[in-house]
Amino acid sequence: MIPRSAKETLLRLSSQFPVVCITGPRQSGKSTLSQSTFPEKQYISFDDANIRNLAESNPTDFVMAFPNGAIIDEAQKVPFLFDAIKLDVDRNVGVPGKFILTGSSQFRLKKNMSDSLAGRAAFVRLLPFSISELKQVGNLPGNPYDLIHKGQFPPLHDDSRHFVTYDWYENYLETYLEQDVSGQINPGNLSTFKKFIQICAVYSGQLLSMEHIARDVGVSAPTIKTWLSILENSFIINLLEPDVKNLGRKLVRTPKLYFNDSGLLCHLLRLETKEALLLSQYKGAVVETFAISELMKSRLNKGRRPNLSFFRDKNGLEVDVIADWEKPIAIEIKSSSTPESKYSSSSRRYLDLRADSSASSAVYYLGDLTMTINGTKYIGWRDWQ
């Protein structure tokens, strides 16, 4: 089993809050993380219809049946459970980490928890494996495109299961539509929603245009807005907001759309081999997706907000990512395996505009070496985080 970086965050939060919820996309390892961190706790899954029906029939008695707490998987499937958990933790004040809840729908979990468990619960957001997690166990390939194309969902890195990547992603999408989407949209629109996901893949790495996506899908812009929210709250995509600090320039204020896993993106783009990716017009967008996902994981695994944005003004100056961390970093992402000093020109211009002595620039590229060129750190893909 590959150790997860988020374990330390989970332990930290469970020592303070009576309820901790692990959210993240389907198959990102939420159940494995919770069970390996708390092996003494009883594990319950609401994917089991019999267990789910039992909890729905009498949530209070169901919770009382676990005086030492429990791990409850897909907790959002029994909404009335949250009131019962609130009553239990209020009766047992001072018992941290009693219930560990997991779920793949951030919207439904947060709604139920904000209604019932405000101030009593903390969140851990778990994405698929990071480069650093795979690196730690010697599971990184020699060529970055092997990992970019395959993606980082844990089942695809389980040597005992021998999944064919194409088959796994096909099943993943069907399960996602049936389990996570079908209850949120008209069942007659599921095939259209699947087309919508594929079209979103074409727009990954671009400024979000709901009108263009609506035109391509054949539905209204308000429907696209709702569907994008579903994708975002089930961790399929994220929207990178623009950096709109007052730099004395006319700025683009539209977010950019990115998928959270490069392998899923490649599958949706019908790039069935690494070689197809290398020759694709989408190569740059896929590599950018890969890099931004790593930046998000490095923060989320520590229990921190990503605090990522991008910069683009009306004069053509663009920086791929602004990481507003303790020391801000302007980051360029390149699909090249060779470092070139010109790659940092935009980030250095941005730093001049920002006039922040604590800020620095970096280039994420696909080479193996990490080095500094003209004051900019060039970070090889194995060191991305």
Stockholm file with secondary structure:
# STOCKHOLM 1.0

chainA/1-385         MIPRSAKETLLRLSSQFPVVCITGPRQSGKSTLSQSTFPEKQYISFDDANIRNLAESNPTDFVMAFPNGAIIDEAQKVPFLFDAIKLDVDRNVGVPGKFILTGSSQFRLKKNMSDSLAGRAAFVRLLPFSISELKQVGNLPGNPYDLIHKGQFPPLHDDSRHFVTYDWYENYLETYLEQDVSGQINPGNLSTFKKFIQICAVYSGQLLSMEHIARDVGVSAPTIKTWLSILENSFIINLLEPDVKNLGRKLVRTPKLYFNDSGLLCHLLRLETKEALLLSQYKGAVVETFAISELMKSRLNKGRRPNLSFFRDKNGLEVDVIADWEKPIAIEIKSSSTPESKYSSSSRRYLDLRADSSASSAVYYLGDLTMTINGTKYIGWRDWQ
#=GR chainA/1-385 SS CCCCTTHHHHHHHHTTCSEEEEECSTTSSHHHHHHHHCTTSEEEETTSHHHHHHHHHCHHHHHHTCTTCEEEETGGGCTTHHHHHHHHHHHTTTCTTCEEEEESCHHHHHHHHHHHCTTTEEEEECCSCCHHHHHHTTCCCSSHHHHHHHCCCGGGGCTTTCCCHHHHHHHHHHHHIIIIITTTSCGGGHHHHHHHHHHHHHTTTSBCCHHHHHHHHTSCHHHHHHHHHHHHHTTSEEEEEECCCCCSSCBCCCCEEEESCHHHHHHHTTCCSHHHHHTSTTHHHHHHHHHHHHHHHHHHTTTCCCCEEEEEBTTSCEEEEEECSSSCEEEEECCCSSCCGGGGHHHHHHHHHHTCTTCEEEEEESSSCCEEETTEEEEEGGGCC
#=GC SS_cons         CCCCTTHHHHHHHHTTCSEEEEECSTTSSHHHHHHHHCTTSEEEETTSHHHHHHHHHCHHHHHHTCTTCEEEETGGGCTTHHHHHHHHHHHTTTCTTCEEEEESCHHHHHHHHHHHCTTTEEEEECCSCCHHHHHHTTCCCSSHHHHHHHCCCGGGGCTTTCCCHHHHHHHHHHHHIIIIITTTSCGGGHHHHHHHHHHHHHTTTSBCCHHHHHHHHTSCHHHHHHHHHHHHHTTSEEEEEECCCCCSSCBCCCCEEEESCHHHHHHHTTCCSHHHHHTSTTHHHHHHHHHHHHHHHHHHTTTCCCCEEEEEBTTSCEEEEEECSSSCEEEEECCCSSCCGGGGHHHHHHHHHHTCTTCEEEEEESSSCCEEETTEEEEEGGGCC
//
